[in-house]
Amino acid sequence: MLSSIMVHLDVECSGDTYLGAAIDLAEQLDAKLIGVAAASLPWSYLAQDLSPQLIKELNAGVTKSLAATEDRFRRAATNRVRQLEWRSAVAEPTSYVLEQARASDLVIIRGNRNDLVTDPLLGHLDPGDFVMRAGRPVFLVPPNIRNITLKSATVAWKDTREARRAIHDALPLLRKVQDVIVAEVIDEESYRSASHSRLDDVVSWLDGHRIAAVARVFHFPEHSDPMAKLWEYGTDFVVAGAYGHARLREWIFGGFTRDLLTRSPQCALLAH
């Protein structure tokens, strides 16, 4: 059961089209919707020899932007969601939203970003860092998605702990879905039998949770683009494990995870 959903809003982006998708999801699940935003002055500002008065004025501008963000959240969601809550602070966005994620079952952020290293100015969230550190399933919504209809889903299966965590976290959503595909990509035809055996176990496990699913095995040679096949199905969202490792202060992602973060036209539920 998903009783609370959190959605991050960017203070510098007044066109939060994906906010509509978050509201849709909260309505369909009868869940509380928590809006969250944070913003702070970038270090490039603070490193300068600015007067205390100017810093005060700049921070006042940040506070004003946060208030405007709360206003558009409440105007969009009031009378549509049974319970609303707002959280914001003058703080570094990614760190603040990571802290607040403890209050929700699912966090919605903007997907399909062109880059994973975001401009630190004001309210931008680093999506890659957030997905890997949230400790909650993260639902990525591309900016072109305004509504969510939970009719179909594709589980991108890989026999790893990340994929197992993701499909478990996705159960409340998958119970709402009519058509569920569990798909695995192989790069050699000789792996097909073993792949079907794994997928049969997953389909059987879903059936035990009252979710009907079908298995699909796709053969793609190494270095091909399996995501293109997933897009062909046009499902409402993809469920996948998030794969990557930290190196110094940045995350190095596997190709599929990076594609879901940066170029997927579909929604995606990711768990690490």
N, C-alpha and C positions, 0 to 999 in steps of 0.2 A: 504494500500500500504506500502511495506517495501522498502524505498529508500536507507537506509544505514544499513549495517550489520557490527558488530564489532566481531573480533575473538581474543581471548587471546592466546598467545603463551608462553610456559614455557621455560625460558632461559636454563634450565638444561636438557631439553628433545629435542634432535635434531630430533627425529623421530616423528614429529607432523603429524601423519597419518590423524587426524581429520581436519587438515588444508585443505586437498583436498576436504573434505565434505563441508567446509565453502566456498571454491572457487566455487564448484558446485552450491551451493545454491545462491550465489551472481550472478552467470551466469544466472541461471534459472529465477531469479527475476529482472535481469538487475539492480542490486543494487550496490552502492558504497561499497567497502570492506575496513574496517579500521582494521589494525593490531595493537595490543596493547601488551605491555610487561612491566614489572617492576621487579626490583630486588634490594635487599639491604643486607647488612651484618646482620646476626642474632644478637640478643641481647647478646647471649653467647660470641660472639666475642668482642662486644663493652664493655661488662662488665669487660673484662680483661684489665690488665695494658699494653696496646699495645702502642708502640711509634707512634707519629704522622706520621712518614715516612711509617711505616708498614700499618697503616690505609689507607694512601693515595694510597699505592700500591694495597691493597685489593680492594679499590673502583675503581681503574683503571681497575682491572680485571673484576669487575661487568660491567663497561661501555663497555669493550671489548665484553663481552658476549651479552650485549644488541645489539651492532652493528652487531654481527654475527647472532642474531635472526632476526633482520630487513632484513639482506641480504637473509636469506633463505625464508622469507615471500615474498620478492619482486621477487626472482627467481621463486618461485612456482606460483605466481599470475599474473605476468606481461604477457600481451598479451591474458589473459583469462577474466579479469574483466575490465569493462569500466573505472573505476576510483579507484585508490588506495590511501590510506593514512596510515601513520605510526605514532604511538605515543608511547613514552617510557620515563622512568625516573628511576633514582636511588631512589627508594621509596619502601615502604611496598606494596607488590603486590595487595592484596585484596582491600585495601583502594584506591590505585591509579586507578585500573580498575573500581571500583565503581564510582569514580568521572568522569572518561571518558565515562561511559555508557550514560551520558546525550546526547552525540553526535550521538547516534544510535537508531534504531527502535528495534533491536534484538541483543542480545549478545550471541555468541557461545563460550562455554567452554568445556573442556574435561569432559566426564562423566565416569561412571563406575569406580570410585575410590574405593580402598579397605578401605580407612579410610576418615573420615570427619575432623579430626584434623591433618592438614598437617604440615610437617617439615617446620619451618620458614626460612630455608636456601634458600637464593637467591630468585628464581622466582616462588615459588609454590603459587597457588591461593587456598583459602579455599572455595570449591564449595558450601557448605551448607550456610555459612555466606553470600556468594555472592548472591545466589538465593533469600534469604529472604530480602536482603537490596537493590537489584538492582533498583527496580522501573521500570524495563523493563522486557519483557519476555526473558527468558534464554533458549537457545537451547543446550541441553547436547548431545554431540556426543561421544560414546564409542571409545576407541583407535583403535578398530578393524575395524571401519567404515571409508572407504576411499572415498566413493562416496554416493551421495544422489539422489534418484529418487523419485520425489513426485507423487507416484501413489496411495498410500493407507495410511490411518491414523485412529487411534483409539482415541476417546475422552473418557477419564476415568471420567465419570460424578458422581458428588456428589452435592447435592443441596445446595451449599455454595457460598459465595462471591468469594472465591479463584477460584473455578471451572468456575464461570461466567466470571471472569477476564481472565482466561486462554483461554477459547474458543473465547472470543472477540479478544484477542491479536493474536490468531492463524488464524483469518479469511483470511489474505492475503495468508497464506500457504494452508489453506483448499480449497481455490478457485482453486488452482493448482492441487488438488488431485482428482483422479477418483472415489475412493471408500472410503467413510467415515462411520465409525461405531461409534455410541454413545452408550457406555456401562455403565451399573450400576450394582454393586454387592450388593446382599441382603443376609442377613444371616438367614432369615426365609421366607418360601414360602408365608406366609400370607401378605408379603409386595409387592408381585409381581404386583398386580393391581395398587397400588399407584406409583410404580416405572415406569410402562408403561405410566401412565398419565404424569409423569414428563418428561420422555424421548420424548413423543409425542410433548410436548411443545418445547423442544430443537430442535427436528428434524424440526418442523414447523418454528422455528426462523431461522434455517440455510437455509431453503428453501427460506425464505424472502431475504436472502443474496445470492441467486442463487447457493446454495450448496446442492446437493442431499446427503442425509444420511439415514441410517437405524438404528433402535434401537435394542439393545440386552440387556436382563436382565439375569444375572447369579446368581444362588443360590450357595453360599458357606457358610458352617457352620462357626461359630465363630472360630477364631484362625487358619483358613486354609490359603492357599496362593493364593489369587485371581490373583496376577501378573502372575502366571504361565499360566493362561487362556489367558491373554492379549498377552503373548509371542507366544502362539499357532497360533495366527492370522498372525504373521510375518509381520505386517504392517511396513511402513517405519518410522513412528514416532508415539509417544503417546503424547496426550495433557492432561495436568493435573494441578490442583491447587497444590501449595506447602503448606503443613500444618506443623506448628511448633510454638514453643514459646521460647523466650529467658529466660535463667536462668543464672544469673551472666554474664559471658562472652562467653557462649556457647549456641548453639541452640539445643533444644530437639525436634526431629522430630517424626511425625507419621510414622507408619511402612511402608506405601505405599510410602511416600515421600523419606524415607531413602532408600528403595529398588531402586527407580528410580535414586537416586544419586549414589548408591554404586554398584549395581549388575545388572542393566538392560542391556541386549545386544542390545537393540534398542535405537534409538535417542528419546529424550523426550523434549517437550516444556513445561516449568514450569513457572507459574506466582503466585506471592503471593499478 
